[in-house]
Amino acid sequence: MTALIGACYSLGGAFILTSKKWGAALGMALIAAEILGRIYLVATGVVPRSGPDAIKIAVGTAIALALIGYVASQWRRFQ
């Protein structure tokens, strides 16, 4: 499951780098799927809800949300 979540993040970044609107939209969707995957891992107990791992999950989720927000704010720049 964690490999699938990482693949979503990697593919999302690759699609955003195409500089096309369809790529940006697909990239944001894949990164959103990655965020949902993180939430699923916490909810099912695969990763702990406290301690250093929880901090890593929270920081990674915040970075992913910021990336989605940034790409959305730059939407006009995509072709």
N, C-alpha and C positions, 0 to 999 in steps of 0.2 A: 504494500500500500504506500509506503513512504517513497518508493522509487517512482510510482505513478504520480505522486504529488510533485516530486522534483522534476519529472518530465514535463508536467503542465507548466511549471515556472520557466523552465528552459525554452520550451516551445513558444510560450507566450512572449518571451523576450525576442526570440528569433523572428516571430511574426511582426512585432512592433518595429523591428529594424528594417522591414521592407519599405517603410515610409509610405505605404498605401493605406487608404482608409479601411479597406477590408482587412488588411493585416493588423492594423491597430485595434479594430473591433474584435477580431478573433484573439489577438494577444491579450486584450483586457478580459475577455471571457475566460481564457485559460488561466490567467492569474487569479481571477475571481474563483475559479474551480479549485485552485491551489489553496486559497484562503479557506474555502469550505472544507477541503481535505484536512487542513490543520485543525479546524474546529471539530471535525469528526474524530480525529485522533485523540484529542483531549477528552471529548465526550465519551468515547469508548474505553478510555483508560490506557490506551497504548502508550501515551506519554503522560508523565505526571502533571498534576494541576498546580504543583508548587515546586520551589527549588530552582536550580539553574536551568533545567530543561524548559520549565514553564516561562522563564524570562526569555529564553531563546525563541520560543514559539511566539510570544507576545511581540518581541522586537521584529521578528521576521514578518509577522502579520502586518505590523505598522508600516514596514518598508513596502510591502506589496500593495497596501492601500494607498500609500503615498505615490507609488508608481502609477497606479490606475488613475489617481487624481491628476497627476502631471500629464499623462498622455491625453486624458480627456480635456484638459485645459489647452492643449496644443492641437486640438482636433483640426483647426483650420489649416495648419501647416502640412497635414497629410494630403496626398494627391488622390 
